[in-house]
Structures are given as structure tokens and as C-alpha cells.
Amino acid sequence: MSSAYKYNPNDFRDVLGLSGELAMFYRLHEDYHRDKTQNNRFALEKHGRDLFFTIKHRSIEGAIAAVTAYEIREYMEDLLSVD
């Protein structure tokens, strides 16, 4: 995984599920940009939706600040919108 991402999964290793989900999102993002197939795009978008809800739930629980959750979701959307 590239270290060029704004949010490092290791920074969230104490937040239930977030570190692994974020790392998987980045891997799928890199896979898609390496090979822009419909299957890779579908996997990336599906995992993006899953990650969105993981972030939302951890924010509701208070595991991450609402502002941080919003910023991560915005960043994810930016990554998904770049082709």
C-alpha cells in the first residue's frame, strides 16, 4: 500500500474494524487504478459503502470524532471520484 494516503490505517488500529477496512479500501483503490476493470471498480465501490458505514458507526459510538469521520468520508469520496 502506498504511503501517499491522507489517513494512515495504523492511526486507527484501536478503533474497532476501521484500520483493516481503511487498509482494504486503499488496496482496492490501487487495484482499480492498476487495472481499471468493471469488477475492480465494483469491488472498490462496494467496499467504500461498507467503510462509510463502519466510519459512521464508530463516530456514533464516540470512537472517532464526528469531524474526523466527516473528513475521512469526504476523502474517500474524493478518491472514488478520481478516475
N, C-alpha and C positions, 0 to 999 in steps of 0.2 A: 504494500500500500504506500502510496506517495505521502510524503510529509507536508505537502503543499496545502492540505485542507485546513480550514479555519478552526474547526473543533476537533481536538485530538480525542479519540475514544478512551485513551488511558486516563484522561482527566475525569471521566465519568465511571470509572471502574467500581466505585462504591454506590452507584445508582443502579438499582435492580434492572437488569436487561439492557440498559442504554448503551454501555460500552460495546457489547457484542453486536447489537443492532446497528449502531453507527458504523462500526468497522465493516460489517457486511454491506451496508449501503455504499460505502466508498469502494469496496471491491467490485460490486455490481456496476457502479458508475464507471470504473476503469475498464471493466469487461466490455461494457457497451461502447465506450469510446475506442477501444481496440478493435472491436468487431460489431459494427452497427447493424445487427440483425434484429428482426422483429421480436424474436424470442428474448434476446438480451434486453431490449427496451421494455418488454412486458415484465420481465423479472425485476428490473430496476424500479419501474413504476409501482409494482405490487409491493415490493419491499419498502418503498418510500411511503406508501399508505400505512403499512404496518408500523414503521418507525414514527410516523406522525402521531399515531395513537399511543405508542409507548411514551413518547415525549409528553403528550397531553396528560396521560395518567400519572406520570412521575411528577408533573407540575401540580396537578390536583392534590396529590399526596404530600406535596411540600418537599419532595426530594431534590427538586431543582426550582430555582426562582422562575416566576411567570415570565419575567423579562428575558431570561436566558432561554427558556423554552420557545418563546416567540422568535428570538433571534436565530435559534437553530432551525426552526421550521422555515423561516424566510430564506436562510442559507440553502437548505435542502431544495426549496422551490427554485431558487436561482440555478442550482446545479442541474435540476431536471429540465429547466427551460433552455439550457445551452445545448445546442446540437453540434 
